[in-house]
Amino acid sequence: MNNPEGIKKMSETKRELSRTHLVEKAADAAFVQSKVKLAVSGNRRKRHIGFEEYKKMLADGISVTEIVKMTSKHLVYFYNAILNGKITLAKDDFERMYCSGMSLDEIAEKLGMSRDHITHLREFYGIKRKGATFIRRLSEEKPLSQEAKSMLVGSVLGDCHIHQLGYFSEKHSAKQVEYLEWKASLVPDILSPRAFTSATSVDKRSGNTIYSFSLRTRAHSFLYDLRKKFYAQRNSRWFKVIPDNIGDILDESALAVWFMDDGSTDWGYRHEIKNGNTKPRSWLCSESFSVEDNERLKSVLTKKWGLEVEVGTREIRSKFSVSRLIFSKKGTQDLHLLIAEKVNPCLRYKICENDYVLSRRVPFDPVKIKEEFDRKHSIII
């Protein structure tokens, strides 16, 4: 004869043992959930329960059965799978597989996991969903040349911005139009018909017209990698940072691009007159990086090429100070010799005094440059 009370007691005991087991596992669970709320299927009365909240509810004596009544059973099954060690895929490994072009179905099949768990895990880690267009682009994209990669590394140290979606954008003045076009020539496979744009604006202080010229590429997996290496989030804002392996990816070509973007040289001229036998001094405007990052850059420049360089500071409107890399007179000479063959002709005034003098005398018409640029790149105003 059946014993309803006995069956009920056995069921309660089993649930309690299951809850106790999960609580014990929760103490060792190192998974950290992002701020993204996981999808909860069912009617509107069901609510989202975060991973830490779920662990606390278990610790407070609430059974899995009771929790399921509050939220999605699929969400609870996913959390239980984590606690029971059935899900061990780390965020970095997941992101690497996903960004390589594997679909969620392919990842699930490779790891022997359910598709629901993989979907929840992507949301759990806060990894943005990538659709069919992204996967198709990866399957069709061509690898970049080493020259292009070096240019992009130098650019991210300098003036360019790499968007979260994996594309490159950069803006220059009329004097650097040739330089901007040279950069574009190194990445022809990721340029769209509207890669170039131009714009004018008025300086509120002087009333002068400012001419700007921009380049924007399509997304590429190498740019995604640079984004992950060179950007970090602090207080909901993104900042450029220097990766620990900067010494491995910074070569002479990248250094030349970085200097063309952000480097300057004081040749000792004041009001077009040379100040005696003053030797030139160069610096890199690396103010966007922290003091620690500048020290890391200094270490690489010194150890890799023997360049004499120091981390200097300057004040911005007497409000705060920023860091920059300043080369000694000998370091300046060594730097110029190191990158001489890599520097674009339109920017040789940064490393050659004769070119600097000539550049001050050559007539400059930004209006004409813009007209030619717009016509050349079919920019419709």
Secondary structure, 3 states (H helix, E strand, C coil): CCCHHHHHHHHHHHHHHHHHHHHHHHCCCCCCCCCCCCCCCCCCCCCCCCHHHHHHHHHCCCCHHHHHHHCCHHHHHHHHHHHCCCCCCCHHHHHHHHHCCCCHHHHHHHHCCCHHHHHHHHHHHCCCCCCHHHHHHHHHCCCCCHHHHHHHHHHHHCCCEECCCCCEEEEEEHHHHHHHHHHHHCCHHHCCCCCEEEEEEECCCCCCEEEEEEEECCCCHHHHHHHHHHEEEECCEEEECCCCCHHHHCCHHHHHHHHHHHEEEECCEECCEECCCCCCEEEECCCCCCHHHHHHHHHHHHHHHCCCEEEEEEEECCCEEEEEEEECHHHHHHHHHHHHHHCCHHHHHHCCHHHHHHHCCCCCCHHHHHHHHHHHCCCCC
